[in-house]
Amino acid sequence: MHTGPGTFVLCADDYGLSAPVSRAILALAKSGRISALSCMCASPLWPEHGAWLKDIEGKVDIGLHLTLVDEAPLTPMPRMAPEGRLPSIGRLIAKSYAGTLALDEIAAEMDAQLAAFTRVLGRAPDHIDGHLHAHVLPGIRDVVLAKARALSPRPWLRNVHDSLGAISRRGVAVPKAGFISGLGRGFAAAAGNLKDRLNAGFSGVYAFSETPADYAALFPRFLAARGARHVILCHPGESGDPRAAWDRQRAVEYEFLAGPDFGALLAGHGLKITRFAGA
């Protein structure tokens, strides 16, 4: 039912968004149930929550979850965030394809978020991706790729583009996954000498709703049609979180990933989660 190697990267997004989200991700990292996590370093919680990560240094990949959507930026952004709040993903996509982004502000904000990461952990991020995949958008992707080339060591970069054949085989939220893949096509094409730092397959996308989805039933489908260096994203969190959107669904993800059924699934498929370098 699936193809590809016996390993994949399982990356938890949104670390630093809220205490319930950070605690859940940290617990999964400590128990070896995820192999990577991505940090929202623009969050006012980041200095405290980032310090918690010292306990898992060297055990999982820790990256920057570049945040250019919805939240408050670290830097003044009079054109992108005139009221102190970054635009919605819809507005950001529209601006990116219209060529009206203030890329100088975005570059300065990315520098600030990278600096916030380094201040807490004392090093550059292992990987870079984007909140709601904003890192792959036209204009923004050029900033991200330029910053990645300047870092040492060079980070891994999330490639959200996957073939329509693979997306169709999984059969999970195909229109949404296909749309995200389309957004990411240009990022993969522009990577140039960073292509060896990109994953070759991507899944984990599904439709969030007020009624939590059966994540245990979805996850085996995310494993289908894996690429040679495959990334599955997840969004775990503790229940009852007023700060995080879709907190009930995050709790369902956390329960599955922390529980015995996930371990049994991996064993039954002969799979292991791994860090980027081992995928």
C-alpha positions in Angstrom: 0.0 0.0 0.0 3.0 2.3 0.2 6.3 3.0 -1.4 9.6 4.6 -0.4 12.2 4.0 2.3 11.6 2.7 5.8 12.1 6.1 7.4 10.4 9.5 7.3 10.6 12.8 9.2 7.7 13.6 11.5 7.7 17.3 12.2 5.4 19.1 14.7 4.6 22.7 13.9 3.7 25.7 16.0 6.0 25.2 19.0 5.8 28.4 21.0 2.2 29.2 20.0 0.8 28.4 23.4 1.8 26.5 26.5 -0.5 23.5 25.8 1.0 23.2 22.2 4.6 23.5 23.4 4.1 21.0 26.3 2.6 18.4 23.9 5.3 18.8 21.3 8.0 18.6 24.0 6.5 15.5 25.5 6.4 13.8 22.1 10.0 14.8 21.4 11.2 13.4 24.7 9.4 10.1 24.1 10.8 9.7 20.5 7.4 10.1 18.9 8.5 13.0 16.6 11.8 13.6 14.9 11.6 17.4 14.3 9.7 20.4 15.6 9.3 24.0 14.2 9.4 27.0 16.5 7.4 30.3 16.3 10.1 32.6 17.4 8.0 35.7 17.0 5.8 34.5 19.8 6.2 36.3 23.2 6.4 32.9 24.7 9.4 31.8 22.7 12.2 32.9 25.2 10.6 30.8 27.9 9.5 27.8 25.8 12.7 27.8 23.8 14.7 27.3 27.0 12.6 24.1 27.6 14.2 22.6 24.4 17.7 22.4 26.0 16.5 19.0 27.4 16.1 17.5 23.9 19.1 19.1 22.0 20.6 16.5 19.8 17.6 14.2 19.9 15.4 15.9 17.4 15.8 18.6 14.7 14.7 22.0 15.9 13.8 24.6 13.3 12.4 28.0 12.6 8.6 28.2 11.7 8.8 31.5 9.9 5.7 33.4 10.9 4.4 36.0 8.5 0.7 35.4 9.0 -1.9 36.5 11.7 0.5 37.1 14.6 2.3 40.3 15.8 5.8 40.7 14.2 9.0 41.3 16.0 9.9 44.3 13.9 8.1 47.4 12.7 6.3 46.5 9.4 4.3 49.6 8.5 3.3 48.2 5.1 2.8 44.5 5.9 1.4 45.0 9.4 0.3 48.6 9.7 -1.8 47.9 12.8 0.8 45.6 14.4 -0.7 42.4 13.1 0.5 40.4 10.1 -2.0 39.7 7.4 -4.2 36.6 6.9 -2.8 33.9 4.7 -5.4 34.8 2.0 -4.2 38.4 1.9 -0.6 37.3 1.9 -1.1 35.0 -1.0 -2.9 37.7 -2.9 -0.1 40.2 -2.3 2.6 37.7 -3.2 1.1 36.9 -6.6 0.3 40.6 -7.2 3.9 41.5 -6.5 3.0 44.0 -3.8 4.8 42.5 -0.8 7.1 44.7 1.2 10.0 42.3 0.8 12.5 44.6 2.7 10.2 44.4 5.7 9.8 40.6 5.3 13.6 40.2 5.1 14.1 42.2 8.3 11.4 40.2 10.1 13.0 37.0 9.1 16.4 38.2 10.3 14.7 39.1 13.7 13.1 35.7 14.0 16.4 33.9 13.1 18.2 36.1 15.7 15.5 35.2 18.3 16.1 31.5 17.6 19.9 31.9 17.9 19.6 33.9 21.2 17.8 31.1 22.9 19.5 28.0 21.5 22.9 29.5 20.7 23.0 28.2 17.1 21.2 28.4 13.7 18.1 26.3 13.1 18.3 22.8 11.7 15.5 23.5 9.3 13.3 26.3 8.1 9.6 26.2 7.1 6.7 28.6 7.3 3.5 29.0 9.3 0.7 28.1 6.9 3.4 27.4 4.3 4.0 31.2 3.7 7.7 30.5 3.1 7.0 29.1 -0.4 5.1 32.1 -1.8 6.5 34.2 -4.6 8.9 36.9 -3.3 9.0 35.4 0.1 10.7 32.3 -1.2 13.5 34.3 -2.6 14.1 35.9 0.8 14.0 32.5 2.5 16.4 30.9 0.1 18.8 33.8 0.3 18.8 33.6 4.1 19.2 29.9 4.1 22.3 30.1 1.8 23.9 32.6 4.3 23.5 30.2 7.3 26.1 27.8 8.4 25.5 24.9 8.5 22.8 25.3 5.8 19.4 24.3 7.1 17.0 21.8 5.7 14.1 23.5 3.9 10.5 22.3 3.8 9.3 21.5 0.3 5.5 21.3 0.2 5.3 20.4 -3.4 4.4 16.8 -4.1 3.1 15.0 -7.2 -0.6 15.0 -7.9 -0.3 11.2 -8.3 1.0 10.8 -4.8 -1.6 13.2 -3.4 -4.3 11.3 -5.2 -3.1 7.9 -3.9 -3.4 9.1 -0.3 -6.9 10.4 -1.0 -6.8 12.9 1.9 -8.1 16.4 1.4 -6.9 16.2 -2.3 -8.0 19.7 -3.3 -6.3 21.3 -0.3 -3.2 19.2 -0.6 -3.1 19.9 -4.3 -3.4 23.7 -3.7 -0.6 23.7 -1.2 1.5 21.6 -3.6 0.9 24.1 -6.4 2.0 27.0 -4.1 5.2 25.2 -3.5 6.1 24.3 -7.0 8.1 27.5 -7.5 10.0 27.1 -4.3 11.3 23.7 -5.3 12.2 25.1 -8.7 14.1 28.1 -7.3 16.1 26.1 -4.7 19.1 25.7 -7.0 22.1 24.6 -5.0 19.8 24.0 -2.0 17.9 21.2 -3.7 19.9 18.7 -1.6 18.5 20.3 1.5 14.8 19.8 0.4 12.6 16.8 1.3 11.4 14.8 -1.7 7.8 14.0 -0.4 5.3 15.8 1.8 2.0 14.7 3.5 0.0 15.3 6.7 -2.4 17.8 5.2 -6.1 17.3 5.9 -9.2 19.3 6.4 -9.7 20.7 9.9 -13.3 21.1 11.1 -15.3 21.7 14.2 -15.7 17.9 14.6 -12.3 16.4 15.0 -11.2 14.0 12.3 -10.2 10.4 13.0 -6.5 11.0 13.0 -5.7 7.4 13.6 -7.5 6.5 10.4 -5.8 9.3 8.4 -2.2 8.7 9.4 -1.7 5.4 7.5 -2.8 7.2 4.4 -0.1 9.9 5.0 2.4 7.1 4.7 1.4 6.1 1.1 3.5 7.2 -1.9 6.4 8.4 0.3 9.3 10.2 -1.3 13.0 9.4 -0.8 13.2 12.0 2.0 9.6 12.3 3.1 8.2 14.8 5.6 4.9 14.4 7.4 3.7 17.4 9.3 1.6 17.4 12.5 0.0 19.9 14.9 -0.3 18.2 18.3 -1.5 20.1 21.4 -3.1 19.5 24.7 -6.9 19.9 24.9 -8.7 23.0 26.2 -6.3 25.5 24.7 -7.9 28.9 24.2 -4.9 30.3 22.3 -4.5 27.7 19.6 -6.9 27.3 16.7 -8.5 23.9 16.3 -7.4 22.8 19.8 -9.7 19.8 19.8 -8.1 18.4 16.7 -4.7 19.1 18.0 -5.6 17.1 21.1 -6.7 14.2 18.9 -3.4 14.3 17.1 -1.5 14.4 20.4 -3.4 11.4 21.8 -2.7 9.3 18.8 1.0 10.2 18.5 1.6 9.6 22.2 -0.3 6.4 22.4 0.3 2.7 21.6 -1.5 2.6 18.3 1.1 4.9 16.6 4.0 2.7 17.8 2.1 -0.4 16.5 1.4 1.3 13.2 5.1 2.0 12.6 6.1 -1.5 13.7 3.5 -3.0 11.4 4.8 -1.1 8.4 8.5 -1.6 9.3 9.0 2.2 9.6 11.0 4.5 11.8 10.8 8.2 12.2 14.2 9.9 11.7 15.9 13.3 11.7 16.4 15.1 8.3 19.9 13.8 7.9 18.8 10.2 8.2 15.8 10.3 6.0 
